[in-house]
Amino acid sequence: MLRRRRDSPQTPSQAFQSTLTVHLAFTASVLIYVLCGETIRWSDPEFVGRGYGPDWIGDNLTWLRLALLAFAAVNAAPSILIYNRDRYRDKIVAKSDKEPMMALSGALVTGHITRIANVVTVAIFGLVLYIMASERFDLYLFNGIALVGLVLTWPRRSQWESTFRRNALMNPEIPADPWQVA
């Protein structure tokens, strides 16, 4: 017997709307990180950071920035290489005890949330660097990169449609058009 939670989306359209809502919440969180950083600066104009002191952070700030940018790139690699792949979604659908149409919708939602969570970690790095070294450059650089990543990973109906069309060829229980479900 297929199980379905009452609070989970009942149609692919509802799942897509949930994805948009989560994406907007993650985007708002990046803007809140910038607001937090600016609030720190506004409340304490003499703010010099909370790191290990100007000598340590001054000598190593460039290396720390580069290390965090490299870590962010490595962290984003699975988003591009794994969670975007059809094979990943096919495994989730095959293992699910939901009806195939909703399992595919769930796989698309899960993959998207995983991608944007990795993108938002870059913004968190920027806020942490700013708190350590009090340089707005870090706050705006890392949060700007995160915002660009969020714009580039914006959920698109066309992506969902193409995924449903491809899966409908292999599984007759999945409709080719996810928006025309009875």
TAQUI-V29430 format. One record per backbone hydrogen bond with DSSP energy under -1.0 kcal/mol. NH is the residue of the N-H (numbers start at 1). CO is the residue of the C=O. If there is no record, write none. Layout:
BEGIN
NH CO
NH CO
END
This chain:
BEGIN
15 11
16 12
17 13
18 14
19 15
20 16
21 17
22 18
23 19
24 20
25 21
26 22
27 23
28 24
29 25
30 26
31 27
32 28
33 29
34 30
35 31
36 32
37 33
38 34
39 35
40 36
41 37
42 38
43 39
44 40
47 44
50 131
51 132
57 53
58 54
59 55
60 56
61 57
64 60
65 61
66 62
67 63
68 64
69 65
70 66
71 67
72 68
73 69
74 70
75 71
76 72
77 73
80 76
81 77
82 78
83 78
85 82
89 85
90 86
91 87
92 88
93 89
94 90
95 91
103 99
104 100
105 101
106 102
107 103
108 104
109 105
110 106
111 107
112 108
113 109
114 110
115 111
116 112
117 113
118 114
119 115
120 116
121 117
122 119
124 120
125 121
126 122
127 123
128 124
129 125
130 126
131 127
132 128
133 129
134 130
138 135
139 135
140 136
141 137
142 138
143 139
144 140
145 141
146 142
147 143
148 144
149 145
150 146
151 147
152 148
153 149
154 151
160 156
161 157
162 158
163 159
164 160
165 161
166 162
167 163
168 164
169 165
171 167
174 171
180 177
END
